[in-house]
Amino acid sequence: MSVIKYPVFLVSLVVSLGAHSEFVSSKKPDNVMTIKAALELKDKDHVVIVGRIIKEFSREKFLVADSTGEVCVEINKEIMPTEKFDETNDLKISGEIDKDFKLNGDKCEKFKIDAKSVEILKSK
């Protein structure tokens, strides 16, 4: 490589490294499913849903809804987001199906999601 081509090559390399952007899709990731679809899963299956908390049964048990249905979710305080949020915020909840669960007096008979992670989704 000649002496003149070397600096041109370096400049073009530095410019190309700094000039990149990240694609962010507006579609849901493939692993996110509706609550209606989650209700069809087997005990111990992994699930990721997006929904809003519409009712609090206790400090760690909530009713979460999306446009297809409702499901009870157990969210331990250690994984609850530290940011404040309310029933208008969408949450991405990743967890495990628990079909041997019963919380008396509400809609949580024999089915819940045991949350492993909870993330507040930002509005666009």
N, C-alpha and C positions, 0 to 999 in steps of 0.2 A: 504494500500500500504506500502510495507516495505521501510526502510530507503535507501536501495541501489537502488531500482527501481525509487524512486522519482527524484534523479539527472539525471538518464538516460532518464527519461521521459521529463524533462525540456530541456535537451540538444537536444533531437530529435525534440521537439516542436519548439525551436528556429531555428534549422537548416532548418526545413521544411517551416517555415515562410519566411526565407530569400532566399530560393531557388525556386523561382517561375519565370516564364517567361510569356510574353504576346503574344498571337497569333495575328498576323496581316495578314489578308487575302489579296491576290493580286486581288481579284474580286471586282467589284464595289458594293457598298452597294445597297440593294434592292430598295431604294427610288430614286436612280439616274436613269434618263432616257435620251434617245437620244433627240436631237432637233426635229427630225422628229416625234417622239412620243409626244413631248410637243406641237407641232403644232395642234394636235388632241384634246387637252384639252379644257374645257369650260372656259369662263371668270370667274375670281376670284379663279380658281383652284390653289393649291399649286404645285410647281414644283422644282426639283433639277436637274440641268444639269451640264455637264463638257464640257468645250470648251475653245477656244482661241479667244481673241479679234483680229479681222482682220481689223476693221475700226473704227475710232472715228468720230462721226457726230458732237458732241459738248462735253462740259466738262463732261456731265453726260449721254450721249446716245452713245451706241456702237453697232457694229455688231459683234456677236459672232458666231463661226462656230465649228462644229464637223464633223465627217466623214459622217453624214447623212443629213446635211443641215445648214442653217443660220437662226438666229433670232436676232431681235433688243432687247437690254437690257438697261434699265435705271438703272444706278448705282449712287446713291447719294454720294457725296464726303465724307460724314461722315462714310460710310461703305466700301469705297475703301481701299484695303490693303495699309499699310504704307510702305511696302517693295517695292523696284523698281521691275518691271517686264515688259516683252515685249510680242510680238506676238508669241513667242516660248513657253510661259508658259501656262500650263493648269490651268484653274480656275474652282472651284466648286462654282456654283451660285445657291443660293436658293432664291425663290421669288414667285410672284403671276402673273398669266396670266392676261393680260389686252388686251381685244379684241376691245375696243372702242377707240383705239389710232391711230393717223395718223400724221406722220412726213413727210411733203411734200418734194419731190425731191429725195427720196431714197427708199430702200427696206422695209421700216417700215410701210407699209400701213396696218392699222387696226389690228396689232398684235404686242405685245411686252411682255417682262417679266419685271416686276417691282422688282428689286433685293432687298432682305431683308438682305442677307449676301453674302460675296464674300471671298473665301479662295484660296490662291495660293497653288496648289498641287506640292509637291516636287518630282523631278525626282529621280528614283531609280538607 
